[in-house]
Amino acid sequence: MRGLGNTVSRLVALRRTMHAVNANDDGRLDALTGFGTNPGELDARIYVPVNPPTALVVVLHGCTQSANVYDTGSGWSELAERHGFAVLFPQQRRSNNSNLCFNWYLPCDARRGRGEALSISQMVQHVAARYGLDRSQTFITGLSAGGAMTAVMVASYPELFAGGAIIAGLPFAGANSLPEALERMRGQGFPSRRELSARVRAAADHEGRPPALSVWHGTHDAIVDPANATAIVDQWRDLHGLGDVSGAVEAVAGHRRERWFDTRGRPVIERYDIRGMGHGTPLDTRDDHACGKAGPHMLDANICSTRLIANSWGLVAEGVEQREPFHGPKRLGAAVSPPGPMPFTTQSSSGVGAVIEDALRAAGLMR
C-alpha cells in the first residue's frame, strides 16, 4: 500500500503543477482531420513549413498537456520551421483519459491494429502519403505517457519509423493493467529482458531493420523511475543484435551518454542520463543552441533534447553536440536515488479504496 500511495501522491502533485490544457494556444498548429477511422478517438494537430516538408516528426505529449503546450515547451515547431520538416501532434481527449494521458498500458489501445495506436498510425500514414514521405523520413518521440506510447508505436508499427526517442517513458508491453503500470513506474516487477524483447518481436509482422532508439531519463525522476530507461535499452538490444556488449560512453553538455553501434558503425541505440533532473523533457533555454520554454515538466537542464534528437535523425544540419570524454561520477555527479517518498494519508481506514480510486482518476490512470 505504501508504494502505491507514494506513486499516486506524486501523480496527483504532477497534475496540480501542470499547465491548463488550452493555455498558450497561439494558433501555431493546425487541426488535422480526415486521416482515417480513428478508433482511438484522438485529435491531431500539425505544423507544416512553407515549402514541402523533407521529413515528419510525430510528437506525443505527456499527461495533462495538450499538443500546443508541449510544442511551446519543447520547441519542435520552431525547429521545424528553420529546417523544413513537418511535425504531427496526436492529442488525447478527456473522454478517453481524464488526465489526458495516452493509454499506454491498456492492450486495447497499445497494440497494433487497436485503439489509440491504430489512430496514430492512421495519422502518420495520412501525412506521409500527402507529402510523399517514406519510413526513412519519419520519426516519433514523446514524454512520459507519450514516451511510453512512443515505445508502443516503434514496437507495433516499426515499418513506419526510422527512429524513435523516448523521454521519461516505459518499455513496450511492460505493463498490461493499472496495477502493473503503477508498479513499473516505481521501477519494480519488470518481465525478464528476454521476455521484454520477445514481446516486441511478437508486436508486428515486420522483419526489416528495427528503428533506431534514443532514450532520455532524469537521474532524479520520482514519477517514472530511471530503471525504466534500463528496461527499454535491454528490450531493444537483442533486436539490434547487440547482446551484452557495453556501449561507448561520453559526456554531452555535462550529461552521460552511452551509444551502441551496428556492424556498419551506425548508432542504433543511445541513452542519455540527465544528471539531477526530475520528471520532464530536458531543455537548454539559455545558450546558442537554446530551445523551447521552461515550465512544469519542461526542464532547463543545459541540454536541448529536441535539437539533439533531431540532429541524430539528420534533420538539423549544424553541429549541436558538446562532446567530451566521460570520467564517471567524480566529474558528472554520482548516481543518486530519487527524492524520498511523498506522504500518503487517508481520512479513515474505511475510505482507503475510495481515496485511491479518486487519486488514480485525478492522475489519469483510471477512467
Protein Blocks (a to p, Z undefined) as FASTA:
>chain_A
ZZmmmmmmmmmmmmmmmccfkgoilolaccdehkbnolnopacdddddfbdcfbdcdddd
dehiafklmmmmnommmmmmmnopacddddddfklomnlpacfkbmklmcghiajlmmmm
mmmmmmmmmnopafklgccddehjlmmmmmmmmmmmmmlpgbdcdehiacehkbccfklm
mmmmnopaiacfklmmmmmmmmpccfbdcddddddddfklckbgcklmmmmmmmmmmmno
nmjaccddddeehiacdddddfkopafbdcdddehiacdddddfkbmmbghjddehiace
hiafklmmmmmnopafbdcbdcdddebjmlnopadddddddddddfbfklmmmmmmmmmm
mnopaZZ
